[in-house]
């Protein structure tokens, strides 16, 4: 696998929730290939060609990430959210405020690690048609979404955060992109949700040390 040509996109991973229903930090859950959810998302966006990936974590999990994964590719920025109770829009604003100027931004959630180049490409190639795009499977919207610089600049101006993201985006032009991929609908918040996609829950497996690699790449190779 090779790293794609850099595109005029960045990505945000929202991971500031407390994982109370899961009872275990979701960013540390393992996919079938052994990567954590966080590694899977980061590598998916970078290998597609995103220029920057901003990860928003709550204070407790921010410290855990620094301990578990001391090195990240230079394109990855960790942002600490000290007020996750203020909601997802606040997390989004924290990230957007730190993103370098870019045409388009993917917004993904830590509870859906299923990001790949095909899915991201379908959204990217339709990006000029609307202010934000959402993958759709059998009439249901999924993740990640893709927002324009226009929306990002609007988010930066906001000084209150009590917005539901769906309602905030409703004032912008939108496009649902039909995909043949049910994984865009994944929302892994409980152990039962996890079992649906990855089988038996074996906690000891997920406490194993996290390897400093992304989808089989050494960190240094991703930054070359």
C-alpha positions in Angstrom: 0.0 0.0 0.0 1.3 3.5 -0.8 0.4 6.9 0.5 -1.8 8.8 -1.9 -1.0 12.1 -3.5 -1.8 14.9 -1.0 -5.2 16.4 -1.6 -6.6 19.8 -0.5 -8.4 18.1 2.4 -7.9 17.6 6.1 -9.8 15.5 8.6 -11.2 15.8 12.1 -11.7 12.9 14.4 -14.2 13.6 17.2 -13.2 11.4 20.3 -14.0 13.6 23.3 -16.9 11.5 24.7 -16.4 9.6 27.9 -17.3 6.1 26.5 -19.6 5.5 29.4 -21.8 3.0 27.7 -18.7 1.1 26.4 -16.9 1.2 29.7 -13.6 1.4 28.0 -11.9 4.1 25.9 -13.1 3.7 22.3 -10.0 5.0 20.8 -8.1 2.0 22.3 -10.5 -0.6 20.9 -9.0 -3.0 18.4 -10.1 -3.6 14.8 -9.7 -7.1 13.3 -6.2 -6.3 12.0 -5.0 -5.3 15.5 -5.0 -1.5 14.9 -6.8 0.6 17.4 -9.8 2.6 16.3 -7.7 5.7 16.5 -4.9 4.3 14.4 -7.3 3.0 11.9 -9.0 6.4 11.4 -5.7 8.3 11.3 -4.1 5.9 8.8 -7.2 5.9 6.6 -7.3 9.7 6.3 -3.5 10.0 5.8 -3.2 7.2 3.3 -6.0 8.8 1.3 -4.0 12.0 1.1 -5.4 14.3 3.8 -2.8 17.0 4.7 -3.7 17.2 8.4 -5.7 15.1 10.9 -6.9 16.8 14.1 -8.0 14.5 16.9 -10.2 15.9 19.7 -10.1 14.0 23.0 -11.3 14.7 26.5 -8.7 15.6 29.1 -8.5 12.1 30.6 -8.1 10.3 27.3 -5.8 12.9 25.9 -3.3 12.0 28.6 -3.8 8.3 27.8 -3.0 8.8 24.2 0.2 10.6 25.0 1.2 7.7 27.2 0.1 4.9 24.8 1.2 6.4 21.5 4.1 8.9 22.2 4.8 9.5 18.5 2.3 10.5 15.8 3.0 11.4 12.2 3.7 15.2 11.9 0.4 15.6 10.1 -1.5 14.6 13.2 -2.5 17.1 15.9 -4.1 16.2 19.2 -6.4 18.7 20.8 -7.6 18.5 24.4 -11.3 19.3 25.1 -11.6 20.2 28.8 -15.4 20.6 28.4 -16.8 17.6 26.6 -20.1 18.3 28.4 -20.5 21.3 26.1 -21.2 18.9 23.2 -19.9 17.8 19.8 -20.2 21.2 18.2 -17.7 22.6 20.7 -15.3 19.7 19.9 -15.7 20.5 16.2 -15.0 24.2 16.8 -11.8 23.3 18.8 -10.6 21.3 15.8 -11.6 23.7 13.1 -9.8 26.5 14.9 -6.6 24.5 14.7 -6.9 23.3 11.1 -4.7 24.9 8.5 -6.5 26.7 5.6 -7.9 24.0 3.4 -10.8 23.5 0.9 -12.5 20.5 2.5 -12.6 18.8 5.9 -13.8 15.3 6.7 -15.5 14.9 10.0 -15.5 11.4 11.5 -16.4 9.9 14.8 -14.2 7.6 16.9 -17.2 5.1 17.1 -16.9 4.4 13.4 -13.4 3.3 12.4 -14.4 2.1 8.9 -12.7 4.7 6.7 -11.1 3.8 3.4 -9.9 5.5 0.2 -12.8 4.4 -1.8 -15.4 5.9 0.5 -13.3 9.1 1.0 -12.8 9.4 -2.8 -16.5 9.2 -3.5 -17.2 12.2 -1.3 -14.2 14.1 -2.4 -15.0 13.8 -6.1 -18.5 15.2 -5.5 -17.3 18.0 -3.1 -17.8 20.9 -5.5 -21.6 20.1 -5.7 -22.6 21.2 -2.2 -21.4 22.8 1.0 -21.4 19.5 2.8 -21.7 15.8 1.8 -22.8 12.7 3.6 -22.5 9.1 2.5 -25.8 7.3 2.3 -26.6 3.6 2.4 -30.1 2.4 1.6 -31.6 5.8 2.4 -29.7 6.3 5.7 -27.0 8.9 6.2 -23.6 7.8 7.6 -20.1 8.9 8.4 -17.7 10.6 7.8 -19.2 13.8 6.4 -17.3 16.3 4.2 -17.6 20.0 4.9 -16.4 23.0 2.8 -14.1 25.8 3.9 -17.2 28.0 3.9 -18.8 26.0 6.7 -15.4 25.8 8.5 -15.1 29.6 8.5 -18.6 30.0 9.8 -17.9 27.6 12.7 -14.8 29.6 13.6 -17.0 32.7 14.2 -19.4 31.0 16.6 -19.0 32.0 20.3 -21.8 29.7 21.6 -21.8 26.0 21.3 -25.3 24.8 21.9 -25.8 23.7 18.3 -26.9 20.3 17.2 -24.6 19.7 14.2 -27.3 18.4 12.0 -29.4 21.6 12.6 -26.4 23.8 12.1 -25.7 22.3 8.7 -29.3 22.5 7.6 -28.8 26.1 6.4 -26.2 24.9 3.9 -26.5 23.1 0.6 -26.1 19.4 1.0 -25.6 16.2 -1.1 -26.1 12.6 0.0 -23.7 10.3 -1.9 -25.0 6.8 -2.4 -22.5 4.2 -1.4 -22.6 0.4 -1.4 -21.1 0.2 2.0 -23.2 -0.5 5.1 -20.2 0.2 7.4 -20.9 4.0 7.0 -23.8 3.4 9.3 -21.7 1.9 12.1 -22.1 3.5 15.6 -20.1 1.4 18.1 -21.0 2.6 21.6 -21.5 -0.6 23.6 -19.9 -4.0 23.9 -22.8 -5.5 22.0 -22.2 -3.0 19.2 -18.5 -4.0 19.1 -19.4 -7.7 18.9 -21.6 -7.1 15.9 -18.6 -6.0 13.9 -15.6 -7.7 15.5 -16.8 -10.8 17.4 -16.1 -11.7 21.0 -15.1 -9.1 23.5 -11.7 -10.0 25.0 -10.6 -7.1 27.3 -7.1 -8.5 27.8 -6.5 -8.2 24.1 -7.3 -4.5 24.1 -5.0 -3.8 27.0 -2.0 -5.0 25.0 0.6 -2.3 24.2 -0.3 -0.3 21.1 2.3 -0.6 18.4 3.7 2.6 17.0 2.5 2.0 13.5 -0.4 2.9 11.2 -1.9 0.3 8.9 1.5 -1.6 8.7 3.5 1.6 8.2 6.2 2.7 10.5 5.5 6.2 11.7 8.6 7.6 10.0 7.5 6.2 6.6 4.2 8.0 6.9 5.9 11.4 7.3 8.5 10.9 4.6 
